[in-house]
Amino acid sequence: MPGIDECLLEAMSLPGARGASLVDWTSGLALGTAGDSPVGDHETTAAETAELARAAAEYDSFASAPPAADGAAAGRSADGAPEAKGPPVEDLIVTTRAGYHVLRFVETSFDSSVFLHLWLDRDTGNLALARIRLRDLAERLVLG
């Protein structure tokens, strides 16, 4: 099971990877970085992507589940039990003229407020492969 540095290095081995980071979306701080930053500064990129992640994780438009057919409340199963913990959003993809930004939320044993951010070159990156590999990395990542 990889730690932060190993996880980011593995993310950077993806075709077209330009930069990768692990970000706490509550504080906007980068917990680890590798490669380049789209703005030349990993801390600025972390703060900006954290705003996007926080909005997706907290706004009802993205976070709420549709009402169940039997009228059960959103966020609860038909028997009234709370549904799975963790961020309601799995990942976000932002497409720019030059690249892709993939934000993958990481579920942890404690309050999940971190995500992996991968910046891919649009011409050489493989978005589908990046999503699959980031999902696998997020599941194996060890935060200690």
Residue frames relative to the residue before (quaternion, step in Angstrom):
aa qw qx qy qz dx dy dz
M 1.0000 0.0000 0.0000 0.0000 0.00 0.00 0.00
P 0.3452 -0.7844 0.4798 0.1878 3.55 -0.61 1.13
G 0.4046 -0.6519 0.5824 0.2686 3.50 -1.30 0.54
I 0.7811 -0.3467 0.2288 0.4661 3.57 -1.30 -0.10
D 0.7010 0.4752 -0.2953 0.4423 3.62 0.70 -1.01
E 0.6640 0.4965 -0.3060 0.4679 3.58 0.93 -0.87
C 0.6291 0.5448 -0.3214 0.4518 3.56 1.02 -0.83
L 0.6919 0.4723 -0.2796 0.4691 3.59 0.88 -0.93
L 0.6318 0.5168 -0.3368 0.4694 3.58 1.03 -0.69
E 0.6377 0.5100 -0.3235 0.4781 3.57 1.04 -0.76
A 0.6295 0.5207 -0.3326 0.4711 3.61 1.00 -0.76
M 0.6647 0.5119 -0.3016 0.4530 3.59 1.00 -0.79
S 0.6067 0.5582 -0.3632 0.4341 3.62 1.20 -0.29
L 0.4921 0.6555 -0.4314 0.3769 3.60 1.26 -0.10
P 0.5775 -0.5871 0.4261 0.3745 3.60 -1.05 0.67
G 0.8387 0.2020 -0.1681 0.4769 3.56 -0.90 0.97
A 0.4186 0.7165 -0.4736 0.2953 3.61 1.23 0.02
R 0.1678 -0.7901 0.5851 0.0732 3.56 -0.87 1.00
G 0.7934 -0.1139 0.1036 0.5889 3.56 1.09 -0.74
A 0.0755 -0.7848 0.6144 0.0293 3.54 -1.21 0.55
S 0.0518 0.7896 -0.6108 0.0294 3.54 -1.17 0.58
L 0.2827 -0.6780 0.6430 0.2167 3.48 -1.39 0.33
V 0.0604 -0.8351 0.5448 -0.0472 3.55 -0.59 1.20
D 0.3353 -0.6788 0.6156 0.2187 3.53 -1.16 0.75
W 0.2875 -0.8086 0.4850 0.1684 3.58 -0.39 1.18
T 0.5562 0.5860 -0.4023 0.4306 3.59 1.21 -0.18
S 0.7872 0.3015 -0.1474 0.5173 3.59 0.86 -0.97
G 0.4054 -0.7173 0.4742 0.3103 3.58 1.15 -0.53
L 0.5242 0.6468 -0.4051 0.3778 3.58 1.24 0.28
A 0.4181 -0.6701 0.5549 0.2613 3.54 -1.13 0.74
L 0.2753 -0.7673 0.5611 0.1434 3.57 -0.81 1.06
G 0.7743 -0.0739 0.0458 0.6268 3.55 1.31 -0.33
T 0.0687 -0.8014 0.5938 0.0179 3.57 -1.11 0.66
A 0.0162 -0.7634 0.6453 0.0255 3.53 -1.32 0.44
G 0.7899 0.2939 -0.2205 0.4911 3.56 -1.11 0.63
D 0.7189 -0.4300 0.3453 0.4232 3.52 -1.27 -0.59
S 0.3384 -0.6821 0.6025 0.2392 3.52 -1.40 0.16
P 0.5595 -0.6273 0.4138 0.3496 3.63 -0.95 0.72
V 0.7603 0.3183 -0.1847 0.5353 3.59 1.14 -0.56
G 0.6013 -0.6015 0.3450 0.3969 3.58 1.26 0.20
D 0.7532 0.2787 -0.1615 0.5735 3.59 1.27 -0.10
H 0.3893 -0.7575 0.4773 0.2167 3.58 -0.47 1.20
E 0.6439 0.5332 -0.3391 0.4313 3.62 0.99 -0.71
T 0.6343 0.5087 -0.3268 0.4818 3.59 1.05 -0.73
T 0.6477 0.5115 -0.3115 0.4709 3.57 0.95 -0.89
A 0.6413 0.5251 -0.3264 0.4545 3.59 0.94 -0.85
A 0.6700 0.4976 -0.3035 0.4596 3.60 0.87 -0.92
E 0.6872 0.4855 -0.2899 0.4561 3.58 0.92 -0.87
T 0.6828 0.4612 -0.3003 0.4805 3.60 0.91 -0.81
A 0.5874 0.5712 -0.3685 0.4392 3.60 1.13 -0.57
E 0.6093 0.5466 -0.3511 0.4547 3.61 1.05 -0.70
L 0.6642 0.4967 -0.2921 0.4762 3.56 0.97 -0.89
A 0.6626 0.5051 -0.2992 0.4650 3.59 0.91 -0.92
R 0.6522 0.5193 -0.3138 0.4545 3.57 0.92 -0.89
A 0.6433 0.5205 -0.3245 0.4582 3.58 0.95 -0.83
A 0.6834 0.4859 -0.2914 0.4604 3.58 0.87 -0.93
A 0.7005 0.4771 -0.2709 0.4564 3.58 0.99 -0.81
E 0.7810 0.3764 -0.1810 0.4643 3.58 1.04 -0.66
Y 0.6233 0.5455 -0.3646 0.4256 3.63 1.07 -0.54
D 0.5540 -0.6508 0.4197 0.3056 3.54 -0.91 0.97
S 0.5941 0.5935 -0.3725 0.3951 3.60 1.02 -0.69
F 0.7457 0.3526 -0.2012 0.5283 3.57 1.10 -0.67
A 0.7235 0.4973 -0.2431 0.4125 3.55 0.99 -0.86
S 0.7025 0.4861 -0.3032 0.4222 3.57 0.93 -0.71
A 0.4037 -0.6769 0.5634 0.2477 3.48 -1.17 0.73
P 0.5485 -0.5904 0.4471 0.3882 3.60 -1.08 0.50
P 0.5993 -0.5637 0.4039 0.3998 3.61 -1.06 0.57
A 0.4898 -0.6511 0.4953 0.3013 3.54 -1.05 0.80
A 0.6424 -0.5504 0.3772 0.3769 3.56 -1.18 0.58
D 0.7110 0.4446 -0.2633 0.4769 3.58 1.10 -0.64
G 0.6115 -0.5968 0.3387 0.3940 3.59 1.28 0.23
A 0.3802 0.7213 -0.5005 0.2910 3.62 1.22 0.18
A 0.5665 -0.6127 0.4347 0.3387 3.57 -1.10 0.69
A 0.5717 -0.5810 0.4529 0.3612 3.55 -1.16 0.66
G 0.7687 0.3214 -0.2504 0.4930 3.55 -1.00 0.82
R 0.7140 0.3468 -0.2298 0.5631 3.56 1.32 0.03
S 0.4765 -0.6490 0.5070 0.3078 3.53 -1.12 0.64
A 0.7277 -0.4370 0.2980 0.4366 3.57 -1.29 0.18
D 0.6986 0.4461 -0.2783 0.4854 3.61 1.11 -0.60
G 0.6105 -0.6005 0.3334 0.3942 3.61 1.29 0.20
A 0.5162 0.6397 -0.4248 0.3793 3.60 1.25 -0.10
P 0.5421 -0.6083 0.4524 0.3624 3.62 -1.06 0.66
E 0.4419 -0.6805 0.5159 0.2748 3.53 -1.12 0.72
A 0.7850 -0.3668 0.2243 0.4460 3.57 -1.35 0.17
K 0.4786 -0.6583 0.5110 0.2766 3.55 -1.16 0.75
G 0.5646 0.5979 -0.4516 0.3461 3.53 -1.31 0.08
P 0.6903 -0.4644 0.3353 0.4421 3.55 -1.26 0.20
P 0.4891 -0.6780 0.4584 0.3016 3.60 -0.98 0.76
V 0.6862 0.4250 -0.2567 0.5316 3.58 1.24 -0.44
E 0.3812 -0.7242 0.5249 0.2338 3.58 -0.93 0.86
D 0.7836 -0.1790 0.1381 0.5786 3.56 0.77 -1.01
L 0.2634 -0.7207 0.6189 0.1678 3.52 -1.37 0.34
I 0.1083 -0.7703 0.6246 0.0693 3.54 -1.11 0.68
V 0.0675 -0.7621 0.6436 0.0195 3.53 -0.86 1.03
T 0.1747 -0.7913 0.5821 0.0664 3.54 -0.75 1.11
T 0.0837 -0.7714 0.6299 0.0346 3.54 -0.87 1.00
R 0.6962 -0.4559 0.3273 0.4476 3.58 -1.24 0.09
A 0.7752 0.3537 -0.1765 0.4927 3.59 1.07 -0.69
G 0.8482 0.0272 0.0248 0.5284 3.59 1.09 -0.36
Y 0.4208 -0.6439 0.5739 0.2808 3.46 -1.46 -0.20
H 0.1469 -0.7298 0.6590 0.1077 3.52 -1.20 0.67
V 0.0686 -0.7906 0.6085 0.0011 3.55 -0.64 1.14
L 0.0882 -0.7741 0.6266 0.0193 3.56 -0.77 1.10
R 0.0655 -0.8016 0.5942 -0.0098 3.56 -0.61 1.17
F 0.3428 -0.7444 0.5381 0.1971 3.59 -0.62 1.12
V 0.2615 -0.7662 0.5748 0.1190 3.55 -1.03 0.89
E 0.2648 -0.7436 0.5925 0.1611 3.56 -0.79 1.03
T 0.0704 -0.7996 0.5964 -0.0034 3.55 -0.90 0.98
S 0.6216 -0.5406 0.4060 0.3956 3.56 -1.28 0.20
F 0.6876 0.3660 -0.2641 0.5688 3.57 1.27 -0.30
D 0.7679 -0.3313 0.2446 0.4907 3.59 -1.26 -0.13
S 0.3139 -0.7795 0.5171 0.1625 3.58 -0.42 1.23
S 0.2206 0.7618 -0.5852 0.1688 3.55 -0.54 1.16
V 0.5839 0.5493 -0.3932 0.4503 3.58 1.05 0.71
F 0.0596 -0.7793 0.6226 0.0398 3.51 -1.27 0.52
L 0.4084 -0.6476 0.5818 0.2745 3.51 -1.33 0.44
H 0.1205 -0.7694 0.6242 0.0613 3.56 -0.98 0.89
L 0.0262 -0.7827 0.6217 -0.0150 3.55 -0.77 1.08
W 0.1796 -0.7604 0.6189 0.0805 3.53 -0.90 1.05
L 0.0804 -0.8193 0.5676 -0.0113 3.56 -0.62 1.20
D 0.4741 -0.6182 0.5479 0.3048 3.53 -1.20 0.65
R 0.4841 -0.7063 0.4353 0.2780 3.57 -0.80 0.97
D 0.6924 0.4927 -0.2830 0.4447 3.60 1.01 -0.74
T 0.8049 0.2878 -0.1375 0.5005 3.59 0.98 -0.78
G 0.5798 0.6026 -0.3695 0.4053 3.58 1.25 -0.20
N 0.2521 -0.7279 0.6172 0.1599 3.52 -1.27 0.49
L 0.3237 -0.8034 0.4715 0.1658 3.54 -0.14 1.33
A 0.6548 0.5104 -0.3225 0.4547 3.61 0.91 -0.86
L 0.6639 0.4918 -0.3022 0.4754 3.58 0.89 -0.90
A 0.6361 0.5377 -0.3288 0.4451 3.59 0.97 -0.83
R 0.6515 0.5104 -0.3218 0.4599 3.61 0.92 -0.83
I 0.6626 0.5044 -0.3042 0.4627 3.57 0.93 -0.90
R 0.7010 0.4686 -0.2761 0.4613 3.59 0.83 -0.98
L 0.6414 0.5061 -0.3382 0.4670 3.62 0.99 -0.71
R 0.6050 0.5397 -0.3560 0.4647 3.60 1.04 -0.70
D 0.6710 0.4917 -0.2924 0.4716 3.58 0.90 -0.93
L 0.6544 0.5052 -0.3140 0.4668 3.59 0.94 -0.85
A 0.6502 0.5216 -0.3188 0.4511 3.59 0.94 -0.86
E 0.6649 0.5011 -0.3040 0.4631 3.58 1.03 -0.75
R 0.7396 0.4176 -0.2260 0.4770 3.59 1.06 -0.71
L 0.4928 0.6967 -0.4154 0.3148 3.58 1.22 -0.42
V 0.1905 -0.7673 0.6056 0.0906 3.54 -0.94 0.97
L 0.0758 -0.7781 0.6235 0.0136 3.53 -0.68 1.15
G 0.0376 -0.8383 0.5438 -0.0132 3.53 -0.53 1.12
